[in-house]
Amino acid sequence: MDSQSIIYDLNIIYSLIFVAVIVMYLPGGSIYAYSIMMMALTGILFIKFALMTQIQQQLTFMQIFKTIFFKSFPILLVLGIVTWLVYINVRWYDKIKEGKVPYEFLDFTNIINVLLIFKIFILNNIIKKEFETKNDFNSGNDNLNKIVNLLSQQSEMILYLLSVFGLIMVGFMQVIMDYFLTDG
């Protein structure tokens, strides 16, 4: 993959995510929005795999597998959260659509949606930094590589923190729907 096609693919994927954010706030659009986000995150995962395999062609299979797992773990976390949100929204679709859910569920939904937007923005920054590092790695600029690597690590730590917070919020949403949902 050349640089222009990767940038083009990333722009298409982030356009899909932008559309998903808009659809998310339409009545009954949460399942569609989260599904679009799942597809876009899977696309980001494939692009990340492509970037990693271009840089690390001389490693053993186990080293490549370990690197791929640890480098893709932030994306997998966000993908897991979005998958859990799809499950919640599909399982209680009728109750959510009719508005027969506690107000706290709606509050947590808004919080998790804002967190998802922040997490995807941070993922975008991480991937762009890695892409710049790959290009600078080929040009041999060691000082710039170190700076970009440090910024990428900080962004990943922020993403992990937001993901843990997101998992807690989605867990609260699950508990609310399991134990505090009434028929009237």
C-alpha positions in Angstrom: 0.0 0.0 0.0 1.4 3.4 -0.9 1.0 6.5 1.2 -1.8 8.1 -0.9 -4.0 5.1 -0.8 -3.7 4.7 3.0 -4.5 8.4 3.5 -7.4 8.0 1.1 -8.7 4.9 2.9 -8.4 6.6 6.3 -10.4 9.6 5.1 -13.2 7.4 3.8 -13.3 5.5 7.1 -13.4 8.6 9.2 -16.1 10.0 6.9 -18.1 6.9 7.7 -17.6 7.5 11.4 -18.7 11.1 11.0 -21.9 9.8 9.3 -22.3 7.3 12.2 -22.1 10.1 14.8 -24.9 12.0 13.0 -27.0 8.9 12.7 -26.4 8.2 16.4 -28.6 11.2 17.4 -31.5 10.3 15.1 -34.5 8.6 16.7 -33.9 4.8 16.5 -30.5 5.3 14.8 -28.2 4.0 17.5 -28.0 0.4 16.2 -27.2 1.7 12.7 -24.6 4.2 14.0 -22.9 1.6 16.2 -22.9 -0.9 13.4 -21.3 1.6 11.0 -18.7 2.4 13.7 -18.0 -1.3 14.1 -17.3 -1.6 10.3 -15.2 1.5 10.3 -13.1 0.3 13.3 -12.6 -3.0 11.6 -11.3 -1.0 8.6 -9.0 0.9 10.8 -7.8 -2.4 12.3 -6.9 -3.7 8.8 -5.1 -0.5 7.9 -3.1 -0.7 11.1 -2.2 -4.3 10.2 -1.0 -3.1 6.8 1.2 -0.4 8.4 2.7 -2.9 10.9 3.5 -5.5 8.3 5.3 -3.0 6.1 7.7 -2.0 8.9 8.3 -5.4 10.6 9.1 -7.9 7.8 12.1 -9.4 9.4 10.6 -10.7 12.7 9.5 -14.2 13.6 5.9 -15.2 13.4 5.5 -15.1 17.2 7.1 -11.6 17.4 4.8 -10.4 14.7 1.7 -11.9 16.4 2.6 -10.3 19.7 3.3 -6.9 18.1 0.1 -7.0 16.1 -1.9 -7.9 19.3 -0.4 -5.2 21.5 -0.5 -2.5 18.7 -4.1 -3.3 17.9 -5.3 -3.7 21.4 -6.6 -0.1 21.7 -8.7 -0.5 18.6 -10.0 -3.9 19.9 -11.0 -2.3 23.2 -13.1 0.4 21.4 -14.5 -2.3 19.0 -15.5 -4.4 22.1 -17.2 -1.4 23.7 -19.1 -0.6 20.5 -20.1 -4.3 20.1 -21.4 -4.3 23.7 -23.5 -1.2 22.9 -24.9 -2.9 19.8 -25.9 -5.9 22.0 -27.6 -3.7 24.5 -29.5 -1.7 21.8 -30.6 -4.8 19.9 -31.7 -6.7 23.1 -33.9 -3.9 24.4 -34.7 -2.3 21.0 -38.4 -2.0 21.6 -38.1 -0.5 25.1 -35.5 2.0 24.0 -37.5 3.0 20.9 -40.7 3.5 23.0 -38.7 5.5 25.5 -39.5 3.1 28.4 -36.0 3.2 29.8 -34.8 5.0 33.0 -33.4 8.5 32.6 -30.0 7.2 33.9 -29.7 4.9 30.8 -30.1 7.9 28.5 -27.6 9.9 30.6 -25.0 7.0 30.3 -25.8 6.7 26.6 -24.9 10.4 26.0 -21.8 10.0 28.1 -20.6 6.9 26.2 -21.4 8.6 22.9 -19.1 11.6 23.8 -16.5 9.2 25.0 -16.6 7.3 21.7 -16.1 10.5 19.8 -13.0 11.3 21.9 -11.7 7.8 21.6 -12.0 7.7 17.8 -10.4 11.2 17.6 -7.4 9.8 19.7 -7.3 6.7 17.5 -7.1 8.9 14.5 -4.1 10.8 16.0 -2.3 7.6 17.0 -2.7 6.1 13.5 -1.6 9.3 11.8 1.5 9.5 14.1 2.3 5.9 13.3 1.9 6.6 9.6 4.2 9.6 9.9 6.7 7.5 11.9 6.6 4.9 9.1 7.4 7.5 6.5 10.1 9.1 8.7 11.5 5.7 9.5 12.1 5.2 5.8 13.8 8.6 5.6 15.9 7.8 8.7 15.0 10.8 11.0 15.7 9.2 14.4 15.0 12.2 16.6 11.6 12.8 15.0 10.8 9.1 15.4 11.5 9.3 19.1 9.3 12.3 19.6 6.4 10.8 17.6 6.7 7.5 19.5 6.5 9.3 22.8 3.4 11.3 21.8 1.8 8.1 20.5 2.4 6.3 23.8 0.8 9.2 25.7 -2.2 9.1 23.4 -2.5 5.3 23.8 -2.5 5.7 27.6 -5.2 8.3 27.4 -7.2 6.0 25.1 -6.8 3.1 27.6 -8.0 5.3 30.4 -11.0 6.4 28.4 -11.7 2.8 27.4 -11.7 1.7 31.0 -14.1 4.5 31.8 -16.2 3.5 28.8 -16.3 -0.1 29.9 -17.5 1.0 33.3 -20.2 3.2 31.7 -21.4 0.4 29.4 -21.5 -1.9 32.4 -23.7 0.5 34.2 -26.0 0.7 31.2 -26.2 -3.1 31.2 -27.0 -3.2 34.9 -29.7 -0.5 34.4 -31.3 -2.5 31.6 -31.1 -5.8 33.4 -32.3 -4.8 36.9 -34.0 -1.4 36.7 -36.2 -1.7 33.6 -39.9 -1.8 34.4 -42.9 -2.3 32.1 -44.7 0.8 33.1 
